Amino acid sequence: MNEFVERLIGLHWAEPKPAYDVVIVGGGGHGLATAYYLATRHGINNVCVLERAYIGGGNSGRNTTVIRANYGIPEAVRFYQHSVDLYQGLEEETERSVMHRAKGLLWLAHSEMGVRAERARAEVNTAFGAKTEFVSAQEVKEICPQIDLSGGGEWPVMGGSHYRAGATARHDRVVWAYAEGAMRCGVHVHQRTAVTGLLKDGDRVIGVKTDKGPIAASLVLSAVGGQVTTLASMAGLRLPIRSHPLQAFVTNHYGLEFDPIVASADLLFYASQTARGEMLMGAEIDRQPSYSYRSGHPFIQSCALRAMTLLPFLRNLKILRQWTGVCDMSPDYSPIMGFTGVDGFAITTGWGTWGFKGIPAGGEQMALLIASGEVPELIAPFALDRFARDRTLADRGSAGTH
Ligand SMILES: Cc1cc2nc3c(=O)[nH]c(=O)nc-3n(C[C@H](O)[C@H](O)[C@H](O)COP(=O)(O)OP(=O)(O)OC[C@H]3O[C@@H](n4cnc5c(N)ncnc54)[C@H](O)[C@@H]3O)c2cc1C
């Protein structure tokens, strides 16, 4: 974050203390939202967030900002719908504009099987609180006139599911709103402070080693996005997480309004329009696990080709920027939240390609877990031990998971 923005939004940086009740590693959306809710909902403000670079410099500032709850399993639909609801009230709660805008999300089907899948999605979503309707091809055209219903002659649009509450919000503003709200309540945020190890007493985690010195803590929460396996291994934990790069790009300004967020389950891409009028697009993860932030031409080529099949107007636009994040992918494509079995060490991870939408509910529920010591009902299914108990939450509910 640059100094102009820091002054503008009034962030105040404190000197690090030798000890805190809670040390949160990672100044992304999940770490900062947990700090915010600890302070605002539970009065726990002897908390610090340690960020090795700058807040929002990880995936929370690199994503395509889609907020939705139309997932494939009840546990996820309930959780993400709660997050969608919290997002709707976030500007009022934090008194900061995060440029939240409800646009609706269209998930398109191109085959009989796709139609059945979208009908089923609409039923499951609506049953668990995320109202979604099946819409015909003609209704798709009314919602988004730019779509070529013939799909370039190869991918005809046969209908889709329409989740009206689908929204976007400006990602860095979400991060700053949580950071500022937490800091106003006394939480310390330390940028350019990398955690390099964990302080341990036997098996128990009692703090962190940083490049600026040790900090003691009653509880350490890992919220480090794609770097989680490194940190967890310091606690003696081997997590079922692989880190994969995920790329995205924006075009130059498109002169007309493009209202909804459009996704295709078969073509595996999604597109929306930013507040500046650019077309923002994303697709699936890079297959090869890695920590690389390198982006490349093959991704643009393949994603743009698929996008133009349904949205031919894109042919006349130019690609302005492309970037990459490193995603913490869980084997069942669901997040992992909670205590870990290692005393003093909790995690919020497995946010993969879908975690921006989960920031408010993830932060709120992790704060409740830490404050009460009890696992909240909403996140109980997402515990780490689900893999050992054979209770995985398989949900390949987004383009990024393919
Ligand atoms: C291209 C792309 C598009 C996406 N699109 C969407 C979308 O449309 N909708 C959606 O819901 N999700 C999307 N996501 C996923 C979403 O961005 C992430 O799941 C979410 O931001 C994760 O937040 P986080 O706080 O867990 O991690 P991050 O935001 O990555 O924060 C982790 C922080 O930890 C810091 N850190 C790491 N190691 C250390 C250390 N040792 N010491 C101190 N700090 C450390 C990092 O610097 C980083 O700032 C997308 C992701 C990408 C990459």
The ligand as a Gaussian input file, in Angstrom:
#p B3LYP/6-31G(d) Opt

LIG

0 1
 C       -6.365000     -14.770000      -9.862000
 C       -7.246000     -15.100000      -8.697000
 C       -8.613000     -14.936000      -8.813000
 C       -9.448000     -15.231000      -7.738000
 N      -10.779000     -14.956000      -7.839000
 C      -11.590000     -15.144000      -6.779000
 C      -12.959000     -14.772000      -6.859000
 O      -13.415000     -14.226000      -7.871000
 N      -13.749000     -14.989000      -5.781000
 C      -13.268000     -15.583000      -4.643000
 O      -14.047000     -15.799000      -3.721000
 N      -11.958000     -15.906000      -4.519000
 C      -11.107000     -15.700000      -5.555000
 N       -9.781000     -16.021000      -5.452000
 C       -9.283000     -16.621000      -4.215000
 C       -9.053000     -15.587000      -3.114000
 O       -8.342000     -14.498000      -3.623000
 C       -8.281000     -16.207000      -1.939000
 O       -8.865000     -17.433000      -1.580000
 C       -8.321000     -15.299000      -0.727000
 O       -7.918000     -14.006000      -1.058000
 C       -7.411000     -15.870000       0.347000
 O       -7.244000     -14.907000       1.372000
 P       -6.212000     -15.167000       2.518000
 O       -6.329000     -14.056000       3.488000
 O       -6.369000     -16.581000       3.022000
 O       -4.781000     -15.191000       1.783000
 P       -3.909000     -13.993000       1.161000
 O       -4.738000     -12.860000       0.739000
 O       -3.017000     -14.629000       0.150000
 O       -3.065000     -13.481000       2.407000
 C       -2.016000     -14.246000       2.959000
 C       -0.933000     -13.263000       3.386000
 O        0.031000     -13.977000       4.154000
 C        1.280000     -13.372000       3.920000
 N        2.328000     -14.315000       4.338000
 C        2.665000     -15.496000       3.752000
 N        3.657000     -16.087000       4.440000
 C        3.954000     -15.255000       5.471000
 C        4.902000     -15.307000       6.542000
 N        5.750000     -16.339000       6.687000
 N        4.947000     -14.288000       7.419000
 C        4.075000     -13.230000       7.303000
 N        3.182000     -13.134000       6.320000
 C        3.108000     -14.129000       5.424000
 C        1.278000     -13.099000       2.416000
 O        2.208000     -12.093000       2.067000
 C       -0.175000     -12.666000       2.190000
 O       -0.337000     -11.267000       2.205000
 C       -8.909000     -15.744000      -6.517000
 C       -7.528000     -15.908000      -6.394000
 C       -6.688000     -15.583000      -7.471000
 C       -5.206000     -15.763000      -7.317000

